[in-house]
Amino acid sequence: MNSKSELQIKVEEVLDQIRPYLEADGGNVSFVEITSENIVRVELQGACKSCSMSLMTLKSGIEQTIKRVLPEIHSVEAVNLPSMA
């Protein structure tokens, strides 16, 4: 993909809104990709990588915020967290 899609730009704008809350706890999040199934993949960074609450942060914080703003997004996954499967 040569240029950012409109959806990617919107996802990154939502992440920018969430980022100060993560940074307050020593963490961060970076955008990785949006799949063809509209699954957003992110990488948790800093304290968010190793925190025991990182899955809750991902699902209850990041995913819910993105889906509230962008209902076309189906889910959010962290590429550096173990899968729930």
PyMOL commands that set and color helices and strands:
alter all, ss='L'
color gray80, all
select helices_A, chain A and resi 6-24+47-50+54-69
alter helices_A, ss='H'
color red, helices_A
select strands_A, chain A and resi 27-34+39-46+75-78
alter strands_A, ss='S'
color yellow, strands_A
deselect
rebuild
show_as cartoon
